[in-house]
Amino acid sequence: MMLIPGFLDKFYAYLFADYLSKGLPCKFPRINTYQIDDRDQNYQIQQVESTDRLSGLPECLLHEILKYLPITDARQTSFLSRRWRYTWHSCPSYRFDEYHFREKYGMHNKMFKTFVDDTLQCRERYFPNLFLEFLKLEMDDIDNEYYALDDWVNYALEKKVKQLDIRIENFYMRHNLLPTSVFASETLNVLKISTCNFAWPDFVHLPNLQHLTLHWVSVNDEALVKILGGCPGINSLCLAALMHVKNFTIRKPKLEVLQLVSGDDEANVTVETSNLQSVFLSNIVWNNVNVSSSGHIKTLALYHVRKFSDEALKSLIVHHPFIENLHIEGCYDLKISVITSPLLKSLYIAYCIDLEEVSIDAPSLRRFEYRGDLISFSDFKSSHQLKCIISASDSEDHEDTSLYDKLKKMYETFNHSIALTLCSTRAKFLVIPSHMREKFLPQLGCLNHLKVELEKSEMDTQELKNGLLWIFPNLKSLEIIDAGFRVFKQHYS
């Protein structure tokens, strides 16, 4: 029997999981369906009948369904039918979430421990030779006497787990909760440790690890060097809110993706890897991070980076000429910025509250998105395939010539894009009042496709449509969405 393609596997698994989570029975009405039998080279179509299509699914798809269910609901599928009795125990992925467990059952820590213990013990009893692909443990601030974290992690390692995700809300770091055995695994390729303390390992051996996340853990420079030194093949690294890290250099020749999130403001991080492709920086001081030696970065995202000035932006682009995707959000030190990049394809600028003017020279730019107050675009050069999303409003609540002068200039900037989306909380900021229109001639005739998204319109749809068509008289399509509902869509010849 031909299998459904992988994408459809996941799609149908999600639908069935939603069906089961609502408590609906697994029996379906008797209907006629068609299947393709690939045992015959002519792929003959044969008609079949089924009364229980859910139980007739292949094991791999049943496991996909369980992945989308909360852990408690997934276990209850054992009571659906004989077909499902052992499916849960043979599942290659487990996600134990104490928050969901407590919310649903109102039970304390001991009951959650019993639940996890029983699940893993039953799996070992019925399927002792099955490997485990994924284990996630998400728990509250815990006391060691109630938990067997060592046993759970060691069980996963014995079953050659490939992905291990541990999050323990141990905010005060009172215990060394995580066993150091996680740092000696031949099979792990993804390891995520969050808000969890552990003893600094004496030995690290993770030869197949590809992704490592350390979030809000207590490590110093020496321990971090030792951990990364034991991961020769790592290509994705996320370091977030690390305590006690002061001066650290990342030298990993295979590293392609790096995420650095707020740590100590005095910490200095230098990145020396020639293969780096994507960098994400959040809530850090720009002067404390040095990525200048990584000259082949293609994707760069900056979120609330402090002391990131116009000069810093200009220097960054000069040192990284291969950037194709640039995301700048909440960088408050930018004021009058110049972006010159021949290979830049996608640019996102949002909520830089002191930004007044931007000049862009990017002949390959195909997607641009801006969110914030109305600003001036002194120059804007892009490709002929540019698509824009603009969510801009004036910080002052006034309706005079200066406001609409800014608006008209912004429209002129994006008049040559092939599609423009305007997002606003107020429709009146998008159109020029009829009594002022003569002052703002000529009209803009190059834009073909316009979409408007409003949170809530205080203006009549017909009035808004007429105002937009006055500004852009040669539109081929206009769509207006108000509070999530489409209220108007029209194609023009």
Secondary structure, 3 states (H helix, E strand, C coil): CCCCCHHHHHHHHHHHHHHHHCCCCCCCCCEEEEEECCCCCCCCEEEEEECCCCCCCCHHHHHHHHHCCCHHHHHHHHHCCHHHCCCCCCCCEEEEEHHHHHHHHCCCHHHHHHHHHHHHHHHHHHCCCCCCCEEEEEECCCCHHHCCHHHHHHHHHHCCCCEEEEEECCCCCCCCCECHHHHECCCCCEEEEECCCECCCCCCECCCCCEEEEECCECCHHHHHHHHHCCCCCCEEEEECCECCCEEEECCCCCCEEEEECCCCCCEEEECCCCCCEEEEECCEHHHEECCCCCCCCEEEEECCECCCHHHHHHHHHHCCCCCEEEEECCCCCCEEEEECCCCCEEEEECCCCCCEEEEECCCCCEEEEEEECCEEEEEECCCCCEEEEEEECCCCCCCHHHHHHHHHHHHHCCCCCEEEEEECCHHHCCCCHHHHHHHCCCCCCCCEEEEEECCCCCCHHHHHHHHHHHCCCCCEEEEEECCEEEEEEECC
